[in-house]
Amino acid sequence: MTISVLVVDDSGFFRKRLTEILNASDSIRVVGVATNGREAVEQAEKLRPDVITMDYEMPVMDGITAVREIMARRPVPVLMFSSLTYEGARVTLDALEAGAVDFLPKNFEEIARSSSELQKILRERILDVAGSQPGRRFAAVAPPSRAPAKPAAAPVRREPERPEPGVGSRSSVRKTAPRSYKVVAIGTSTGGPIALQRVLTGLPARFPAPIVLVQHMPASFTPAFADRLNKLCQIEVRQAEEGDLLRPGLALLAPGGKQMMIENRGGQGRIRILPGDDRLNYKPCVDVTFGSLARSFPGNTLGLILTGMGADGKDGCRLMKQGGSVVWSQDEKTSVIYGMPMAVVKAGLADEILPLEDIGRRLTEAVN
Protein backbone atom coordinates (compact mmCIF):
# COMPACT_ATOMS: atom_id res chain seq x y z
CA MET A 1 0.00 0.00 0.00
CA THR A 2 1.31 3.44 -0.99
CA ILE A 3 0.84 6.34 1.45
CA SER A 4 -0.25 9.56 -0.28
CA VAL A 5 1.11 12.83 1.14
CA LEU A 6 0.20 16.50 0.76
CA VAL A 7 3.19 18.81 1.46
CA VAL A 8 2.27 22.26 2.80
CA ASP A 9 4.92 24.99 3.09
CA ASP A 10 5.44 28.50 1.73
CA SER A 11 9.12 27.76 1.02
CA GLY A 12 9.62 26.43 -2.48
CA PHE A 13 12.99 24.95 -1.52
CA PHE A 14 11.52 23.04 1.44
CA ARG A 15 8.58 21.73 -0.61
CA LYS A 16 10.94 20.50 -3.34
CA ARG A 17 13.42 18.89 -0.92
CA LEU A 18 10.75 17.14 1.13
CA THR A 19 8.96 15.94 -2.00
CA GLU A 20 12.21 14.47 -3.37
CA ILE A 21 12.95 12.61 -0.14
CA LEU A 22 9.46 11.17 0.23
CA ASN A 23 9.02 10.21 -3.43
CA ALA A 24 12.28 8.24 -3.27
CA SER A 25 10.41 5.70 -1.13
CA ASP A 26 8.41 2.95 -2.84
CA SER A 27 5.75 3.16 -0.13
CA ILE A 28 5.18 6.96 -0.16
CA ARG A 29 3.95 9.27 -2.91
CA VAL A 30 3.54 13.05 -2.75
CA VAL A 31 0.23 13.75 -4.50
CA GLY A 32 0.22 17.51 -4.13
CA VAL A 33 1.72 20.65 -2.59
CA ALA A 34 0.25 23.81 -1.08
CA THR A 35 1.87 27.16 -0.34
CA ASN A 36 -0.44 28.32 2.46
CA GLY A 37 -3.06 27.08 4.88
CA ARG A 38 -6.03 28.00 2.69
CA GLU A 39 -4.61 25.98 -0.21
CA ALA A 40 -3.94 23.13 2.24
CA VAL A 41 -7.60 22.98 3.29
CA GLU A 42 -8.75 22.98 -0.34
CA GLN A 43 -6.18 20.42 -1.47
CA ALA A 44 -6.93 18.15 1.48
CA GLU A 45 -10.58 17.91 0.38
CA LYS A 46 -9.71 17.54 -3.30
CA LEU A 47 -6.82 15.04 -3.07
CA ARG A 48 -7.82 13.17 0.11
CA PRO A 49 -4.22 12.39 1.13
CA ASP A 50 -3.32 9.84 3.80
CA VAL A 51 -0.94 12.29 5.53
CA ILE A 52 -0.33 16.05 5.45
CA THR A 53 2.99 17.69 6.36
CA MET A 54 2.33 21.21 7.63
CA ASP A 55 4.38 24.33 8.24
CA TYR A 56 3.14 26.88 10.77
CA GLU A 57 4.10 30.34 9.55
CA MET A 58 2.52 30.90 6.13
CA PRO A 59 0.64 33.70 4.34
CA VAL A 60 -3.17 33.77 3.88
CA MET A 61 -3.76 31.14 6.61
CA ASP A 62 -1.33 29.82 9.22
CA GLY A 63 -0.76 26.13 9.92
CA ILE A 64 -2.72 25.90 13.16
CA THR A 65 -5.84 27.42 11.64
CA ALA A 66 -5.47 25.08 8.69
CA VAL A 67 -5.19 22.04 10.98
CA ARG A 68 -8.38 23.08 12.80
CA GLU A 69 -10.29 23.46 9.53
CA ILE A 70 -9.02 20.16 8.15
CA MET A 71 -10.02 18.35 11.34
CA ALA A 72 -13.47 19.92 11.20
CA ARG A 73 -14.05 18.98 7.55
CA ARG A 74 -12.26 15.69 6.88
CA PRO A 75 -9.72 14.66 9.53
CA VAL A 76 -6.30 13.64 8.17
CA PRO A 77 -3.12 12.77 10.11
CA VAL A 78 -0.97 15.92 10.18
CA LEU A 79 2.79 16.01 10.81
CA MET A 80 3.92 19.52 11.81
CA PHE A 81 7.35 20.97 11.04
CA SER A 82 8.61 23.29 13.76
CA SER A 83 11.59 25.39 14.76
CA LEU A 84 13.40 24.18 17.89
CA THR A 85 12.86 27.37 19.89
CA TYR A 86 10.68 28.25 22.86
CA GLU A 87 8.25 30.04 20.53
CA GLY A 88 8.41 27.14 18.10
CA ALA A 89 7.55 24.79 20.95
CA ARG A 90 4.58 26.92 22.01
CA VAL A 91 3.24 27.00 18.46
CA THR A 92 3.75 23.25 18.01
CA LEU A 93 1.88 22.49 21.22
CA ASP A 94 -1.00 24.63 19.92
CA ALA A 95 -0.93 22.61 16.68
CA LEU A 96 -1.05 19.33 18.60
CA GLU A 97 -4.05 20.59 20.55
CA ALA A 98 -5.68 21.55 17.24
CA GLY A 99 -5.37 17.93 16.11
CA ALA A 100 -1.88 17.38 14.62
CA VAL A 101 -0.47 13.93 15.38
CA ASP A 102 3.25 14.63 15.73
CA PHE A 103 6.04 17.06 14.85
CA LEU A 104 9.61 17.23 13.54
CA PRO A 105 12.22 20.01 13.48
CA LYS A 106 12.09 21.96 10.23
CA ASN A 107 15.87 22.30 10.08
CA PHE A 108 16.95 18.98 8.58
CA GLU A 109 20.38 19.25 10.24
CA GLU A 110 18.62 19.04 13.59
CA ILE A 111 16.87 15.81 12.60
CA ALA A 112 19.83 13.77 11.37
CA ARG A 113 23.58 13.86 10.84
CA SER A 114 23.55 12.31 7.37
CA SER A 115 21.35 12.36 4.30
CA SER A 116 20.57 8.64 4.52
CA GLU A 117 19.61 8.93 8.18
CA LEU A 118 17.42 11.94 7.41
CA GLN A 119 15.56 10.11 4.66
CA LYS A 120 15.01 7.11 6.93
CA ILE A 121 13.63 9.24 9.78
CA LEU A 122 11.28 11.24 7.55
CA ARG A 123 9.88 8.20 5.79
CA GLU A 124 9.42 6.24 9.01
CA ARG A 125 7.60 9.15 10.63
CA ILE A 126 5.22 9.49 7.68
CA LEU A 127 4.44 5.77 7.83
CA ASP A 128 4.00 5.94 11.62
CA VAL A 129 1.40 8.71 11.53
CA ALA A 130 -0.39 7.34 8.46
CA GLY A 131 -2.29 4.78 10.52
CA SER A 132 -3.88 7.27 12.89
CA GLN A 133 -7.55 8.12 12.94
CA PRO A 134 -7.52 11.87 13.65
CA GLY A 135 -10.35 14.18 14.59
CA ARG A 136 -11.55 12.45 17.76
CA ARG A 137 -12.76 14.95 20.36
CA PHE A 138 -12.83 14.17 24.05
CA ALA A 139 -15.28 15.81 26.41
CA ALA A 140 -14.05 19.09 27.85
CA VAL A 141 -12.21 19.03 31.15
CA ALA A 142 -13.83 20.82 34.05
CA PRO A 143 -12.02 24.17 34.39
CA PRO A 144 -9.42 24.20 37.18
CA SER A 145 -9.09 27.07 39.61
CA ARG A 146 -5.94 28.54 38.01
CA ALA A 147 -7.16 28.81 34.43
CA PRO A 148 -9.78 27.16 32.26
CA ALA A 149 -8.44 24.10 30.47
CA LYS A 150 -9.18 24.03 26.77
CA PRO A 151 -10.86 20.98 25.28
CA ALA A 152 -8.12 18.80 23.86
CA ALA A 153 -8.21 17.33 20.39
CA ALA A 154 -6.48 13.99 20.06
CA PRO A 155 -6.18 11.91 16.94
CA VAL A 156 -6.43 8.18 17.48
CA ARG A 157 -4.29 5.54 15.84
CA ARG A 158 -5.23 1.88 15.79
CA GLU A 159 -2.38 -0.58 15.40
CA PRO A 160 -3.06 -3.73 13.40
CA GLU A 161 -1.58 -5.82 16.20
CA ARG A 162 -3.89 -6.22 19.20
CA PRO A 163 -3.38 -7.51 22.73
CA GLU A 164 -3.60 -11.27 23.11
CA PRO A 165 -7.03 -12.44 24.34
CA GLY A 166 -7.28 -12.40 28.09
CA VAL A 167 -4.00 -10.52 28.52
CA GLY A 168 -4.62 -6.93 29.53
CA SER A 169 -8.16 -6.70 28.25
CA ARG A 170 -10.31 -4.41 30.34
CA SER A 171 -12.56 -7.26 31.41
CA SER A 172 -9.58 -9.17 32.85
CA VAL A 173 -8.31 -6.30 35.02
CA ARG A 174 -9.71 -5.26 38.39
CA LYS A 175 -9.47 -1.85 39.96
CA THR A 176 -6.49 -1.47 42.24
CA ALA A 177 -7.40 -0.67 45.84
CA PRO A 178 -6.64 2.85 47.13
CA ARG A 179 -3.26 3.10 48.84
CA SER A 180 -0.43 5.46 49.63
CA TYR A 181 2.26 5.88 46.97
CA LYS A 182 5.61 7.59 47.33
CA VAL A 183 5.56 8.57 43.63
CA VAL A 184 3.26 8.55 40.62
CA ALA A 185 5.30 8.20 37.40
CA ILE A 186 3.88 8.82 33.92
CA GLY A 187 5.66 7.97 30.66
CA THR A 188 4.50 8.83 27.14
CA SER A 189 5.54 9.78 23.61
CA THR A 190 3.50 10.53 20.45
CA GLY A 191 0.17 12.01 21.52
CA GLY A 192 1.55 12.55 25.01
CA PRO A 193 1.37 16.36 25.25
CA ILE A 194 -2.40 16.37 24.93
CA ALA A 195 -2.83 13.15 26.93
CA LEU A 196 -0.81 14.57 29.82
CA GLN A 197 -2.80 17.79 29.65
CA ARG A 198 -6.00 15.76 29.91
CA VAL A 199 -4.78 13.74 32.88
CA LEU A 200 -3.10 16.48 34.90
CA THR A 201 -5.87 19.07 34.54
CA GLY A 202 -8.15 16.55 36.23
CA LEU A 203 -6.09 16.42 39.43
CA PRO A 204 -6.85 18.53 42.52
CA ALA A 205 -4.34 21.08 43.82
CA ARG A 206 -3.81 18.97 46.95
CA PHE A 207 -3.03 15.77 45.08
CA PRO A 208 -1.41 13.65 47.80
CA ALA A 209 1.60 12.21 45.93
CA PRO A 210 4.57 13.59 43.97
CA ILE A 211 4.43 13.09 40.20
CA VAL A 212 7.28 12.62 37.72
CA LEU A 213 6.66 12.95 33.97
CA VAL A 214 8.69 11.56 31.07
CA GLN A 215 7.65 12.81 27.63
CA HIS A 216 9.77 12.12 24.53
CA MET A 217 10.49 15.71 23.50
CA PRO A 218 13.45 17.90 22.37
CA ALA A 219 15.38 19.93 24.95
CA SER A 220 14.02 23.23 23.62
CA PHE A 221 10.42 22.05 23.98
CA THR A 222 10.22 20.80 27.56
CA PRO A 223 10.44 24.23 29.28
CA ALA A 224 7.54 25.55 27.18
CA PHE A 225 5.56 22.36 27.76
CA ALA A 226 6.07 22.53 31.53
CA ASP A 227 5.00 26.19 31.54
CA ARG A 228 1.89 25.34 29.54
CA LEU A 229 0.86 22.57 31.91
CA ASN A 230 1.53 24.73 34.94
CA LYS A 231 -0.83 27.42 33.63
CA LEU A 232 -3.60 24.89 32.95
CA CYS A 233 -3.36 22.68 36.04
CA GLN A 234 -4.31 23.08 39.67
CA ILE A 235 -1.17 21.20 40.71
CA GLU A 236 2.25 22.80 40.19
CA VAL A 237 4.15 21.62 37.10
CA ARG A 238 7.72 22.54 36.14
CA GLN A 239 10.77 21.15 34.42
CA ALA A 240 12.89 19.05 36.76
CA GLU A 241 16.33 20.23 37.87
CA GLU A 242 19.20 18.46 39.57
CA GLY A 243 18.51 18.09 43.31
CA ASP A 244 14.77 18.83 43.18
CA LEU A 245 12.86 17.19 46.02
CA LEU A 246 9.67 15.28 45.32
CA ARG A 247 6.61 16.55 47.16
CA PRO A 248 2.83 16.12 46.96
CA GLY A 249 1.05 18.36 44.47
CA LEU A 250 4.18 18.90 42.36
CA ALA A 251 4.76 17.32 38.94
CA LEU A 252 8.33 17.39 37.60
CA LEU A 253 8.90 16.99 33.86
CA ALA A 254 12.10 15.33 32.65
CA PRO A 255 14.19 17.80 30.61
CA GLY A 256 14.57 16.94 26.92
CA GLY A 257 17.93 15.63 25.75
CA LYS A 258 18.83 14.28 29.21
CA GLN A 259 17.97 11.41 31.54
CA MET A 260 16.06 11.79 34.81
CA MET A 261 16.53 9.41 37.73
CA ILE A 262 15.05 9.43 41.23
CA GLU A 263 17.08 8.64 44.33
CA ASN A 264 15.76 7.74 47.77
CA ARG A 265 17.61 9.60 50.50
CA GLY A 266 16.18 8.66 53.87
CA GLY A 267 12.70 8.23 52.43
CA GLN A 268 12.85 11.52 50.51
CA GLY A 269 12.81 11.35 46.72
CA ARG A 270 15.41 13.50 44.98
CA ILE A 271 15.91 14.19 41.27
CA ARG A 272 19.15 13.35 39.44
CA ILE A 273 19.62 14.79 35.95
CA LEU A 274 22.22 13.00 33.84
CA PRO A 275 23.59 13.71 30.36
CA GLY A 276 21.78 11.99 27.51
CA ASP A 277 23.51 8.77 26.49
CA ASP A 278 23.88 8.28 22.72
CA ARG A 279 23.44 4.55 23.22
CA LEU A 280 19.81 5.17 24.20
CA ASN A 281 17.23 5.99 21.54
CA TYR A 282 15.18 8.20 23.85
CA LYS A 283 16.36 11.23 25.81
CA PRO A 284 14.57 11.29 28.18
CA CYS A 285 13.88 7.56 28.42
CA VAL A 286 10.90 6.16 30.35
CA ASP A 287 12.75 2.92 31.16
CA VAL A 288 15.59 4.85 32.82
CA THR A 289 13.29 6.84 35.10
CA PHE A 290 10.97 3.93 35.90
CA GLY A 291 13.95 1.66 36.58
CA SER A 292 15.37 4.13 39.08
CA LEU A 293 11.98 4.25 40.84
CA ALA A 294 11.86 0.46 41.00
CA ARG A 295 15.16 0.56 42.89
CA SER A 296 14.43 3.61 45.04
CA PHE A 297 10.80 3.01 45.99
CA PRO A 298 10.04 -0.71 45.48
CA GLY A 299 6.36 -1.45 46.01
CA ASN A 300 5.53 2.22 46.53
CA THR A 301 5.21 3.58 42.99
CA LEU A 302 2.27 3.86 40.62
CA GLY A 303 3.53 3.76 37.02
CA LEU A 304 1.36 4.85 34.12
CA ILE A 305 2.11 4.41 30.41
CA LEU A 306 0.24 6.64 27.96
CA THR A 307 0.11 6.82 24.16
CA GLY A 308 3.34 6.54 22.17
CA MET A 309 5.36 4.71 19.53
CA GLY A 310 7.63 1.81 20.35
CA ALA A 311 8.01 0.01 23.67
CA ASP A 312 9.85 2.46 25.94
CA GLY A 313 8.58 1.93 29.49
CA LYS A 314 7.92 -1.80 29.23
CA ASP A 315 11.20 -2.83 30.88
CA GLY A 316 10.85 -0.16 33.56
CA CYS A 317 7.31 -1.33 34.30
CA ARG A 318 8.54 -4.92 34.59
CA LEU A 319 11.10 -3.85 37.20
CA MET A 320 8.39 -1.94 39.07
CA LYS A 321 6.08 -4.95 39.09
CA GLN A 322 8.88 -7.24 40.33
CA GLY A 323 9.23 -4.92 43.31
CA GLY A 324 5.50 -4.91 44.07
CA SER A 325 4.52 -1.58 42.52
CA VAL A 326 1.39 -0.97 40.45
CA VAL A 327 1.24 -0.30 36.68
CA TRP A 328 -1.58 1.22 34.65
CA SER A 329 -1.89 1.58 30.88
CA GLN A 330 -3.97 3.75 28.56
CA ASP A 331 -6.38 1.76 26.42
CA GLU A 332 -6.14 1.29 22.65
CA LYS A 333 -9.27 3.24 21.73
CA THR A 334 -8.06 6.54 23.18
CA SER A 335 -4.34 6.19 22.33
CA VAL A 336 -3.01 8.30 19.48
CA ILE A 337 -0.54 5.48 18.82
CA TYR A 338 -1.02 2.21 20.65
CA GLY A 339 2.63 1.21 20.86
CA MET A 340 3.99 1.86 24.34
CA PRO A 341 0.74 0.97 26.15
CA MET A 342 0.32 -2.15 24.02
CA ALA A 343 3.84 -3.34 24.89
CA VAL A 344 3.01 -3.11 28.60
CA VAL A 345 -0.37 -4.79 28.16
CA LYS A 346 0.94 -7.64 26.01
CA ALA A 347 3.67 -8.31 28.57
CA GLY A 348 0.93 -8.82 31.19
CA LEU A 349 2.17 -5.90 33.32
CA ALA A 350 -0.96 -3.70 33.43
CA ASP A 351 -3.01 -3.78 36.64
CA GLU A 352 -5.54 -1.44 35.03
CA ILE A 353 -6.25 -0.43 31.42
CA LEU A 354 -8.04 2.89 31.25
CA PRO A 355 -9.50 5.26 28.66
CA LEU A 356 -7.78 8.63 28.74
CA GLU A 357 -10.84 10.49 30.02
CA ASP A 358 -10.98 8.29 33.16
CA ILE A 359 -7.33 8.41 34.23
CA GLY A 360 -7.37 11.69 36.18
CA ARG A 361 -10.41 10.58 38.17
CA ARG A 362 -8.94 7.15 38.87
CA LEU A 363 -5.67 8.68 40.06
CA THR A 364 -7.59 10.85 42.50
CA GLU A 365 -9.51 7.80 43.75
CA ALA A 366 -6.55 5.43 43.98
CA VAL A 367 -3.84 7.62 45.53
CA ASN A 368 -4.24 8.28 49.25
N, C-alpha and C positions, 0 to 999 in steps of 0.2 A: 504493500500500500504506500502510495506517495503522499506526503504531507504538503498541502498547498499553503503558501505564505504570502501575505501582503506586507510590504515594507513601507513604513511611514516615516519620513524624515525630510526636513527642508534643505538638507545638505545633499547636493548632487553627488559629491564624492562618496559620502557615507552610503547613500542608496546603492551606488554602483558597486562599491567594495563588498557590502553585505550581500547583495544579489549574487555576485561572483562566487563568494564563499559557499552560500547555501545551494546554489545551482550545481556546484561541483559534486554534491552528494546525490547518489542514485535514489535516495528515499525522500528528498525534499525538492520542491519546485516553487520558485517565486512566480506567482501568477499576476502580480501587479504591484505598482508603487504609487505612493501619494505624497504630496509635498506639504500638506497641512492637515489639520484635524478634520476640517469639513470634507475634504476629498477622501479622507480615511473612512468617515461614516458612510459616504456614498459608495465607495469602492467595496466596503465590507458587505453592503447589501447586494451589490451587483455581482461580485465575484464569489461570495460565500467561502472565504478561505478557512483553512483549518486553524491557522495561527496568524496573529498580527504582531509585528514588531513595531514599537511606538516610541517616538521621541517625545520630549515634553515641550520644549520651547519652540513653537512654530507660529507663523503668521496665520491670520484668519480665525483659527481655533486651536487652542493649546491641547496637549496630549491628554490631560486629565479630563477636560470637558469631552473630548472625543471618546475616551474610554467609557464615561458615564452614558453617552448617547448610544454607543454600540451595545452596551449591556442592556439598555432599556429596549432596544429594537430587536437585535438578534445577537445574543451573547456569543462571544468568540474568545478563546484563550489569548490573552495579550501579554507579551513580554516587553517590559519597559527597558529603555536604555537611559542611563543616568550618569551624571557626573559624581565623582566620589568626593563631595564636599558636604558640609553641614546643610547648606541650602538644597543641594542635590538630594540629600537623604530625606529632608522634610518633604520635598516634592514627590519623591518616590513613594514615601509612606502614604501620601494623599492618593497617589495613583493606585496603590494596592487596596486602599479602602474603597476606591471607586470601582474596583473589580478586576484589576490586573492580577495575573497569576504570580509573576516573578519578575526579577530585574537583573540587568548586567551593566557593568561600567561601559560607558560609551567609548572611552579611550581604549582601543584594542591593546595597547601596551600594558594596561593595567589588568587585562584579562589573562594574558599568556605571554611567555617569554619567547616563543617561536611561532612561526606561521602555521606549522602543522598542529601544534598544540591549540592555537587559537581556533582553527577550523574544527577541530575535534570538539572543543568546548561549546562553540556556537551551535553546531549540528546536534549535539547531545541535548542541549538545553531546549532547542526547538522540539525535538522528539519527546522530551520529558513533559513539556506543557501541552503538547498536542492532544493528550488523552483526557484533559480536564473537561469538566462540564460547568462552564462559568455562568454567572448570572444569578446564582442562588442567593436569596436574601433571608437573613435570620431576623427574628423579632428584635425590636429595639431593646437595648438595655435600659433598665430604670436609671434615671439620671442620678449620679452620685452628688454628694454635698459640695465638692470642690468645683466641678464644672459638668455640664451635661455631656454625656457620652453620645457620640454620633452612632447611628445604626451602621453596623459593619457589613460590607458586601464581601462575600467569600465565594470564589469559584470552587467547584467540587470536582475532583478527579477520581474516577473509578479505575482501579488497576484490574487487569484481567485475572490476576492470581488472587484467590480468595482464601481466607483462613480455613484450615481443615475442619471438617464437621466436628462439633463437640469441643474444639479447642479454642477458647476465647470468644465463643459466641455469647451474646448477651444473656441468653437463657441459661447458660452454664455457669454464670458468675453471680455470686451473691454480694450484697452490699457489705462493705467492711464496717465493723462496729466503730463508733466514735472512740477516739483515744488521743493521748497527748503525743505530739511529734516534736522532735528537736528542730527539724527542718522540713520544709516542703520544697522539692526540686522539680523544675519544669524544663524539659528539653524539646526543641522544635526546630524546623527548618522552613521549607517552602510552604507558604500560607501561614507561617507562625506569627508575623506581626499582627495580623487581624485576629487570629485565634487567641493570642495572649491578651490583646485588648479586650476581647469578649470575656475572657476568664477573669482578669484582674479587676475590671470595672464592676464585677459582681461581688467583690469582697468588701466587707465592712472595714472601716478605719481601724478598729480594734481587733483585727484578725490576730488570733492568739499564737501564731508561729512565724518564725522567719521564713522568707522565700528566696530561693536563688533561681535565676533564669539563665538558660543557655539557648541563644538564638543564633543560627548560622548567619553571619552578617559581617560586612567589611568594617574595619576599624573606624572609618570616618562616619559610619552610619549609627553605631551603637549610642553615642552621646545624644544624638537627635531623637533616637527611638526611646531612650530612657526619659528624656525630657517630655516627650509626647505622652507617654504612659503616666508620668507623674502628674501632668495637668488633668488627665481624664479620670484618674483613680482616686478613691478615698484613702487607700494605703499610700505610703511614700514609696516611690520608685526612683532609683538612680543607678548610674553605672558603677560597678564595683571597683574599688581601689585596694591596693596592697594594705593589709592590716585592718580592714573594715571588720567590725564585730557584727555578728548576726543578732537581730533582735526582732521581737514580734511586731507586725505591722510594717515591716520594711522589706521591700523586694530589691535585690541586688542583681543587676544584669551583667553578665560576663562581657568584658570588653572585646571587640572584634580584633582579630589578628593575634590574640594571646590565648593562654589557657588559664582557667580558674579552678583552683582547688580549695577545699575547706578543711581546716585543721581543727582538732578538738584540744583546747588548752584548759584543762580543769573543768570540763563541762561547758565551756564557752566556745562557740564556733567562731573561727577567724578566717578571713579570706587571704589566700595566697594567689598572686598573679604572676604567672611564669611566661617567658617568651614563647611564641608559637614555634612548634617543632615542625620542620619541613617534612619529617617522616609521617606526619599525621595529615590526612586529607582535610580535616575540619579544624578551624581556629576561630572561635572556640569549639571544643569537642565535648559533646554530651557525655560520652563514655568516661572521659577524664574526670569531669566534675562528679558524676554519679559514682565512679569508682572511689574517689576520695571520700565521699559521704558514706559509702559502704564500710570503709575502714574507720572513719572518725565517729560515726553515729550508728553502729550496727543495730538493727531492730527499731530504730527511732526516726526513720526517714520515710516520708511519703514521696515517691517518685512518680512523675506524670509525663508521658510522652504524647506530644501533639503532632499534627500534620507535618509531613516532610519527606523528602526523597531519601532513599538509601536505608541503612540500618543502624545509623549512629544512635546510641542509647541502649541497644539490646544487651551488649556485654555489661554495661554499667548496671542495668536493671537486674541482670542475672546475679551480679555480685551483691546487690541490695537484697534480693530475695534469699540468697544463701545466708545472709546475716539476720534474717527475720523481718526485714522492712516490707512495706506495702508498695505495690506498683499499680498504677492506673494507666489506661490507654484511651485515646480518642477513637471513636468508632469510624467505620469506613464511610458511612453516608455523609458525614459532615467534614471529612478530611479533604483538604484541597488536593493533596497527594497522599495516598494511603501506602506509604513506604515504611517509614519509621514505626508508626503504630502497628502496622501489620507484622513487622519483624518481631516485635515484642509479643503480640498476640499468638503468632504461630509458634513461638518458642514456649508457649504455655506460662508466661510470666505475669500476665495481667490479672489482678484481683478484681478489677472492675473495668468494663468497657463502656464509655459514656459518650453521648452526643455532646457536641461543643456547648450547646445552650444550657446543658445541665451541670457542667463542671464547676462553675463558680458556686452554685447552690450546694452541690455535694461537698465541696471543700469546706464550706462554712458549717455544714452539718457534721462532717467527719473529724474535723480538727478541734480538739478541746484545748 
